[in-house]
Every structure is written in C-alpha cells, then in structure tokens.
C-alpha cells in the first residue's frame, strides 16, 4: 500500500505497514509557538492573574499545513495537560461556520458530561466553562471562522491552553499569540515530493524538484497533489510537470499554485473519476462513503469504491480512520470542486445528483430500521425485497453504520431542508432517521439528535403549510423541553401544537396537545388550569368513544385535584377511572386506580374506606401479578391500620411488603428497564 496523506501541509505523512508518522518542516514556527506558551501574558506583566486560558493562533490559507502544525504542537506539549486534549472543528468543509452550541455540545460529550437536548447556546458554553474551570486541558479549535466562535468556547481557566486554527486574525480576543504560515522551505518541500516519487527521481534531477517546489510556492496541498500525480505516473519526468506549472503561472490562467496543480491533475483523470470528483463537493459534511459516491455519480458501489481509493492515492481525498470505508474532501479543495461541478454540470443535473444521494440515504435508513423488525413474516418479506446493496447482515452492523455515519446523516437532513426544493425527500429522510435512531439508540440516548431533527421537520412543515406535521413536531419538541425542565417553553409549544392540530382537524393532535398543556400547568403547580385542560382533553376522548384513554384522563384530573387539596373532586374522578378500567378489562390499571383512590381516602381522613379500598386493590394487584404494587399496597394498609390503632397488624403488613420486595429484586436485575418510548414523525407519505 502507498503512503497516505493525513494532513496535507505542515506536513504530517502517515506511512502504512507500521512506519512512523513524519512531520516535515515548520521548525521555526514550532519553536516560536512553544516559546509563546512559556512567555508571560499581558495580565501577568501588569500584576493581575490571567482571567482565562491563553490562546495561540495558527493562521494561514487552507492547505497551508495549519492543522498539521497545530496537531504537531499538541503532540509535543500534551504531556503538560493531564486532563487531556479536546478537539472541535468550527467550520464545515464548504466554509459554513459550525454553530457554537453544536461545538460546545461536542466538547461536553468528549468530557463525558451531560448536555440537555435543546439547551440554549449560553447554557452550553457556561456548562463547558464550568467543567473546565478546575482542569488543566488543551483545546484545539480547528478552522475557526471568526473570533466570536473562539471567544464563546474559551475556558475561564488560566491553566488551560487553546490552540486556534484560522484563516485570519482573531480580532477582539486579548493577548492572542499569532503564528502566520507561508510556504514550506525548499528542503522540506522537496522532501515532501520525495515521499511520493521516491528518492531516485529526485536525486537524478534535483534542480527540477526545486523548480517544481518553486512553481508550487512551497504550498503543502499543491505539493501533495503534484507528488500524487507523479507517483501515479512513474515514467513522467519531474521537469515536465515543473515546466507546465511555470507556463500556467506565466499565462495567468489560475490564480493560486493549488488551483494550477489541481487543474492539471483533474485534466488527466480518467472519465469516471473526472466526473465523480467535483460531485463529491455535494457530500454532506464532506464525509463520503461508497454509497454516497455511487449515488452522486450514478455508478455501482464497487466502481465508486475503486475510484475513491484512486483519488486518495492522488491526494485528492483523504481516507478517514473508520471501521467502514469513509473519505473526506480536504477543505482547501472544496471551493475548487464546487466551481468545477457548477461549470461542468447543469443546475438540474446537480439537483438530480442531490436527489439520488438523498434517496439512497432514505433506503439505507429504511434497511437500518427494518433489520430490527424481523419478528413478523411481513417485516422479513419487506426486508428481503430491498436491494442487496442497501441491506445490513445483522442488527449490530446496522447500529454500527448508524453510529459511524451519524454526522453525515444529520448533515444530510440539514442540507435537504436548507435546499428548499427537495422537501418531499427531506421529510422522508427525517422520518426514517428518527425511526432508525429510536430503534437502535432509544429516545433518551438520542434526545439531542432527535430534537434537532424535529426542529428541521417543523421548518419544512411551516414552509410548506403542513399543519398536521407541524403539530407532531411541536409536540415532540415540547416533550423534550418538558423533560429538561424548560416547562414554559414546552407550554408555548403545546399551545402552538393545539392551534396546528385544529387547523389540520387532527383529533389525535388536538387531544394530545390539550393533555400536554394540562401536564405543563401541573408541573408549574397551577392545578386549577391543569384540571381544566385535562377536562377538555377528556371531553375530546369521550366524544370519540375512547374509553381507555378517558379512564386515564379521569386519573390525571383526580391527581390535579389532589394536589390542590380538593379531595372530594379527586375521589369522584378516581371512582370514574376505576369504573372505566373495570369496563375495559385492564386489570393492572384497575388495581393502580384503586390504590390511588385509597391514598386520597387516607388524605381525606376516611381511614375505614381507605382500608376497604386497599384490600380490594390488593386482590386486583394479585390478579395482575404486580408484585411491586402489592408491596406498596401492603405498606399503605400498614399506615392505615396505624391510624386506626392496630400497630400489630401494621407490622405484619410491613413485613409482608418487605418479603415481596426481596423476592422481586433479583427479577429486576435480570430484566433491566428498557427505553421503549416512541417518537412520532407524522408524515403524509404512506410508503414510509
């Protein structure tokens, strides 16, 4: 296998077969950066303690080796920072700034700290500062788009160090130590070429190698492309390539050395590779796998894999360290690829390529979810009907794919929604993405990703005037807000969902929103409004003959009245709930409702009635085989008997409860609670 360029420029090369990484050049810059770490800051010189971490800036054009230099610096000094190295990329491959909230969340995840789904940017950055306040850590903030991003993520900890990589100055951040990169020195540039061409071709014609380095102006990414082109053509003379680049520079046909080398390399690519390469600029988050390349170029997956490997050998792509074949486009090449794509393809063809890519992603997500639903013959038949190339051999393989491709899948959803002309595909994609995440990860573990997807669903629903989907998205977002303590935000979303449900004439959304509004008011301790909204939801259920749901709502109304101290109303509603569950035949729910009825009777001082109801509830709990409920009822019987002056009987019931719980404990350990909560995406597409 050939050498692989991990970070063009600077330049770190990773050779296969166990060869050690080599970093070329930048000796002076490294020495200055390390000296800057030791140098006293402005605050120290003025006698004040530094208020926050020191910032070192490595500035340069994309492809100049700035990231490689930053990584080499981190490698040399990371031993001084016992709390580890944190990394965040602050720009997408196309130059779009990464939202600060997303970067802060990724850093918190690296610290293995929780970050509530849907949390505001200020909350996340404050949580990050708090986490780093007592740590000695090193932060590498790569490809910062501006000072605002870096400033928002700076730890308020003078023992931390921040290494920022950017194209220009970070104006507004005090005491930044900049290091601006130019081209490599001639010796390092020639050595970089030698890594690709071998020593013989350089040794026999050292002048031409120096001329080629001069034509590339020492720009590392341009040298990588030139070296890759020469490596692919063992019989090509170094002097010929140097002359062509000098001639192109004199003609002024391209403005930068990188553009000139790229133009030359692209012009000599085989037809399939020449067409595929520019289309890769459409890949979400710049992350490419064979399926993405196959769908963009309209070729087979095996052909796409072979072309991608050839492009890696030429330095046009980088292979990502991943269990699955993945590649990324160097950021410095992204603008060139995008310009070539727009020049050689009509807008309609580019849109068709995007649509093919999204359609392939939808089918992969369908297969990813379907592999978990093979219990029924219908599910197995549907799975077997899928094309072989998009199927997964096992649920584990599907889960691994979902985890590895997660950044690209979320980026696909963002790009599809931002496009504005592919909303039908975007809706299908988000529907399948939510279902796959719920199936493999669970709603609690994937809460943040689901929150983002539901926000995107809401954007499309509002843009397209789809009140039914708008109501579903608002309900899902409101649930997450409620779970994370943002009750007022949840209340506002539930009210908006109710309005959308009424516009869509969707009985489910209307009833669900009313009940959720009541739940929010109950959380806010406004029990009168809670009971009122539960009552409205109850009227909706009764009007549609949904007796099981009505019984549950009687219980919620009773709970609100209990909190408000209106025990008479609470007892009336719990009796209605008991009657509803008895009619429906739900034995377990019947037992629990009787238990709650007994509890309210006890609060109301009706101990004789509470005792009789408890005995009845114990019998129903025994029929339901609910040992925990039986134990809880035994404890309630004990409390009631003490109130009635029978401590001996109370002790017997407490002992019985203890025995029940001791017997239940091993079963609980053997069957831990599963996260089975569902997350809805209400789509107009029956196919999904």
C-alpha positions, 0 to 999 in steps of 0.5 A: 500500500502507498503512503497516505496523506493525513494532513496535507501541509505542515506536513504530517505523512502517515506511512502504512505497514507500521512506519512512523508518522513524519512531520516535515518542516515548520521548525521555526514556527514550532519553536516560536509557538512553544516559546509563546506558551512559556512567555508571560501574558499581558495580565501577568506583566501588569500584576493581575492573574490571567482571567482565562486560558491563553490562546495561540493562533495558527493562521494561514490559507487552507492547505497551508499545513495549519492543522498539521502544525497545530496537531504537531504542537499538541503532540509535543506539549500534551504531556503538560495537560493531564486532563487531556486534549479536546478537539472541535472543528468550527467550520464545515468543509464548504466554509459554513461556520459550525454553530457554537452550541453544536461545538460546545455540545461536542466538547461536553460529550468528549468530557463525558458530561451531560448536555440537555437536548435543546439547551440554549447556546449560553447554557452550553458554553457556561456548562463547558466553562464550568467543567473546565474551570478546575482542569488543566486541558488543551483545546484545539479549535480547528478552522475557526471562522471568526473570533466570536466562535473562539471567544464563546468556547474559551475556558475561564481557566488560566491553566488551560491552553487553546490552540486556534486554527484560522484563516485570519486574525482573531480580532477582539480576543486579548493577548492572542499569540499569532503564528502566520504560515507561508510556504514550506522551505525548499528542503522540506518541500522537496522532501515532501515530493520525495515521499511520493516519487521516491528518492531516485527521481529526485536525486537524478534531477534535483534542480527540477524538484526545486523548480517544481517546489518553486512553481508550487510556492512551497504550498503543502496541498499543491505539493501533495497533489503534484507528488500524487500525480507523479507517483501515479505516473512513474515514467513522467519526468519531474521537469515536465510537470515543473515546466507546465506549472511555470507556463500556467503561472506565466499565462495567468490562467489560475490564480493560486499554485493549488488551483494550477496543480489541481487543474492539471491533475483533474485534466488527466483523470480518467472519465469516471473519476473526472466526473465523480470528483467535483460531485463529491463537493455535494457530500454532506459534511464532506464525509463520503462513503461508497454509497454516497459516491455511487449515488452522486455519480450514478455508478455501482458501489464497487466502481465508486469504491475503486475510484475513491481509493484512486483519488486518495492515492492522488491526494485528492481525498483523504481516507478517514480512520473508520471501521467502514470505508469513509473519505473526506474532501480536504477543505482547501479543495472544496471551493475548487470542486464546487466551481468545477461541478457548477461549470461542468454540470447543469443546475438540474443535473446537480439537483438530480445528483442531490436527489439520488444521494438523498434517496439512497440515504432514505433506503439505507435508513429504511434497511437500518430500521427494518433489520430490527423488525424481523419478528413478523413474516411481513417485516422479513418479506419487506426486508428481503425485497430491498436491494442487496446493496442497501441491506445490513447482515445483522442488527449490530452492523446496522447500529454500527453504520448508524453510529459511524455515519451519524454526522453525515446523516444529520448533515444530510437532513440539514442540507435537504431542508436548507435546499428548499426544493427537495422537501418531499425527500427531506421529510422522508429522510427525517422520518426514517432517521428518527425511526432508525435512531429510536430503534437502535439508540432509544429516545433518551440516548438520542434526545439531542439528535432527535430534537434537532431533527424535529426542529428541521421537520417543523421548518419544512412543515411551516414552509410548506403549510403542513399543519398536521406535521407541524403539530407532531413536531411541536409536540415532540419538541415540547416533550423534550423541553418538558423533560429538561425542565424548560416547562414554559417553553414546552407550554408555548409549544403545546399551545402552538401544537393545539392551534396546528392540530385544529387547523389540520382537524387532527383529533389525535393532535388536538387531544394530545396537545390539550393533555400536554398543556394540562401536564405543563400547568401541573408541573408549574403547580397551577392545578386549577388550569391543569384540571381544566385542560385535562377536562377538555382533553377528556371531553375530546376522548369521550366524544370519540368513544375512547374509553381507555384513554378517558379512564386515564384522563379521569386519573390525571384530573383526580391527581390535579385535584389532589394536589390542590387539596380538593379531595372530594373532586379527586375521589369522584374522578378516581371512582370514574377511572376505576369504573372505566378500567373495570369496563375495559378489562385492564386489570393492572390499571384497575388495581393502580386506580384503586390504590390511588383512590385509597391514598386520597381516602387516607388524605381525606381522613376516611381511614375505614374506606381507605382500608376497604379500598386497599384490600380490594386493590390488593386482590386486583394487584394479585390478579395482575401479578404486580408484585411491586404494587402489592408491596406498596399496597401492603405498606399503605394498609400498614399506615392505615391500620396505624391510624386506626390503632392496630400497630400489630397488624401494621407490622405484619403488613410491613413485613409482608411488603418487605418479603415481596420486595426481596423476592422481586429484586433479583427479577429486576436485575435480570430484566433491566428497564428498557427505553421503549418510548416512541417518537412520532414523525407524522408524515403524509407519505404512506410508503414510509 
